[in-house]
Amino acid sequence: MQINDNVLKNINRFSVLLFDEQARYSKQTISIKEREQIMDKLIKEKNLKELLDRSVDKILLTHRNTKIFLFMMTGPFLILFQTVKYLIKAAVFFYLYRKTK
């Protein structure tokens, strides 16, 4: 019963109801009755550990992707990306220039 609400919500897969416009800006906690129903259903499953591990993995993967996305939207990343891109272009043009000379 001490499992996080996010784990319980993501046991099977991400639900469209999680992205409902009305509940979009606030997290709805699972009531004790709903939690007991989910846990009773989980206890009956043979692969309980696999289900919980997969649910936690999905949450961690989403968190990791969000962190990467937010980093890629920053100014330093853009400057670094553009610098590397133009360095590669300059190296190719320099190589072609030296080869034709």
Rosetta constraint file for C-alpha pairs under 8 A:
AtomPair CA 1 CA 35 HARMONIC 7.34 0.50
AtomPair CA 1 CA 36 HARMONIC 7.57 0.50
AtomPair CA 1 CA 39 HARMONIC 7.12 0.50
AtomPair CA 3 CA 7 HARMONIC 6.80 0.50
AtomPair CA 3 CA 8 HARMONIC 7.20 0.50
AtomPair CA 4 CA 8 HARMONIC 6.65 0.50
AtomPair CA 5 CA 9 HARMONIC 6.16 0.50
AtomPair CA 5 CA 29 HARMONIC 6.70 0.50
AtomPair CA 5 CA 30 HARMONIC 6.37 0.50
AtomPair CA 6 CA 10 HARMONIC 6.17 0.50
AtomPair CA 6 CA 59 HARMONIC 7.60 0.50
AtomPair CA 7 CA 11 HARMONIC 6.16 0.50
AtomPair CA 7 CA 52 HARMONIC 7.08 0.50
AtomPair CA 7 CA 55 HARMONIC 5.54 0.50
AtomPair CA 7 CA 56 HARMONIC 5.94 0.50
AtomPair CA 7 CA 59 HARMONIC 7.51 0.50
AtomPair CA 8 CA 35 HARMONIC 7.86 0.50
AtomPair CA 8 CA 38 HARMONIC 7.24 0.50
AtomPair CA 8 CA 55 HARMONIC 7.71 0.50
AtomPair CA 9 CA 13 HARMONIC 7.96 0.50
AtomPair CA 9 CA 14 HARMONIC 7.51 0.50
AtomPair CA 9 CA 15 HARMONIC 7.94 0.50
AtomPair CA 10 CA 14 HARMONIC 5.58 0.50
AtomPair CA 10 CA 15 HARMONIC 7.71 0.50
AtomPair CA 10 CA 55 HARMONIC 5.33 0.50
AtomPair CA 10 CA 58 HARMONIC 7.62 0.50
AtomPair CA 10 CA 59 HARMONIC 7.81 0.50
AtomPair CA 11 CA 51 HARMONIC 6.19 0.50
AtomPair CA 11 CA 52 HARMONIC 6.61 0.50
AtomPair CA 11 CA 54 HARMONIC 7.44 0.50
AtomPair CA 11 CA 55 HARMONIC 5.04 0.50
AtomPair CA 12 CA 51 HARMONIC 7.75 0.50
AtomPair CA 12 CA 55 HARMONIC 7.55 0.50
AtomPair CA 13 CA 55 HARMONIC 7.90 0.50
AtomPair CA 14 CA 18 HARMONIC 7.39 0.50
AtomPair CA 15 CA 19 HARMONIC 7.61 0.50
AtomPair CA 16 CA 20 HARMONIC 6.92 0.50
AtomPair CA 18 CA 23 HARMONIC 7.48 0.50
AtomPair CA 18 CA 24 HARMONIC 7.50 0.50
AtomPair CA 19 CA 23 HARMONIC 7.23 0.50
AtomPair CA 19 CA 24 HARMONIC 5.87 0.50
AtomPair CA 20 CA 24 HARMONIC 5.73 0.50
AtomPair CA 23 CA 27 HARMONIC 6.97 0.50
AtomPair CA 23 CA 28 HARMONIC 7.27 0.50
AtomPair CA 30 CA 34 HARMONIC 6.11 0.50
AtomPair CA 30 CA 35 HARMONIC 6.17 0.50
AtomPair CA 31 CA 35 HARMONIC 6.10 0.50
AtomPair CA 32 CA 36 HARMONIC 6.09 0.50
AtomPair CA 33 CA 37 HARMONIC 6.33 0.50
AtomPair CA 34 CA 38 HARMONIC 6.22 0.50
AtomPair CA 35 CA 39 HARMONIC 6.08 0.50
AtomPair CA 36 CA 40 HARMONIC 5.96 0.50
AtomPair CA 37 CA 41 HARMONIC 6.23 0.50
AtomPair CA 38 CA 42 HARMONIC 6.11 0.50
AtomPair CA 39 CA 43 HARMONIC 6.02 0.50
AtomPair CA 40 CA 44 HARMONIC 6.52 0.50
AtomPair CA 41 CA 45 HARMONIC 6.77 0.50
AtomPair CA 42 CA 48 HARMONIC 6.20 0.50
AtomPair CA 43 CA 48 HARMONIC 6.80 0.50
AtomPair CA 47 CA 51 HARMONIC 6.33 0.50
AtomPair CA 48 CA 52 HARMONIC 6.25 0.50
AtomPair CA 49 CA 53 HARMONIC 6.00 0.50
AtomPair CA 50 CA 54 HARMONIC 6.00 0.50
AtomPair CA 51 CA 55 HARMONIC 6.17 0.50
AtomPair CA 52 CA 56 HARMONIC 6.19 0.50
AtomPair CA 53 CA 57 HARMONIC 6.02 0.50
AtomPair CA 54 CA 58 HARMONIC 6.21 0.50
AtomPair CA 55 CA 59 HARMONIC 6.51 0.50
AtomPair CA 56 CA 60 HARMONIC 6.21 0.50
AtomPair CA 57 CA 61 HARMONIC 5.95 0.50
AtomPair CA 58 CA 62 HARMONIC 6.12 0.50
AtomPair CA 59 CA 63 HARMONIC 6.24 0.50
AtomPair CA 60 CA 64 HARMONIC 6.08 0.50
AtomPair CA 61 CA 65 HARMONIC 6.11 0.50
AtomPair CA 62 CA 66 HARMONIC 6.15 0.50
AtomPair CA 63 CA 67 HARMONIC 6.29 0.50
AtomPair CA 64 CA 68 HARMONIC 6.29 0.50
AtomPair CA 65 CA 69 HARMONIC 6.04 0.50
AtomPair CA 66 CA 70 HARMONIC 6.09 0.50
AtomPair CA 67 CA 71 HARMONIC 6.18 0.50
AtomPair CA 68 CA 72 HARMONIC 6.17 0.50
AtomPair CA 69 CA 73 HARMONIC 6.40 0.50
AtomPair CA 70 CA 74 HARMONIC 6.82 0.50
AtomPair CA 71 CA 77 HARMONIC 6.97 0.50
AtomPair CA 72 CA 77 HARMONIC 5.76 0.50
AtomPair CA 72 CA 78 HARMONIC 7.26 0.50
AtomPair CA 73 CA 77 HARMONIC 7.17 0.50
AtomPair CA 73 CA 78 HARMONIC 7.46 0.50
AtomPair CA 74 CA 78 HARMONIC 6.63 0.50
AtomPair CA 75 CA 79 HARMONIC 6.24 0.50
AtomPair CA 76 CA 80 HARMONIC 6.06 0.50
AtomPair CA 77 CA 81 HARMONIC 5.94 0.50
AtomPair CA 78 CA 82 HARMONIC 6.06 0.50
AtomPair CA 79 CA 83 HARMONIC 6.06 0.50
AtomPair CA 80 CA 84 HARMONIC 6.20 0.50
AtomPair CA 81 CA 85 HARMONIC 6.14 0.50
AtomPair CA 82 CA 86 HARMONIC 6.17 0.50
AtomPair CA 83 CA 87 HARMONIC 6.07 0.50
AtomPair CA 84 CA 88 HARMONIC 6.23 0.50
AtomPair CA 85 CA 89 HARMONIC 6.37 0.50
AtomPair CA 86 CA 90 HARMONIC 5.99 0.50
AtomPair CA 87 CA 91 HARMONIC 6.07 0.50
AtomPair CA 88 CA 92 HARMONIC 6.25 0.50
AtomPair CA 89 CA 93 HARMONIC 6.21 0.50
AtomPair CA 90 CA 94 HARMONIC 5.95 0.50
AtomPair CA 91 CA 95 HARMONIC 6.05 0.50
AtomPair CA 92 CA 96 HARMONIC 6.18 0.50
AtomPair CA 93 CA 97 HARMONIC 5.98 0.50
AtomPair CA 94 CA 98 HARMONIC 6.11 0.50
AtomPair CA 95 CA 99 HARMONIC 6.08 0.50
AtomPair CA 96 CA 100 HARMONIC 6.22 0.50
AtomPair CA 97 CA 101 HARMONIC 6.25 0.50
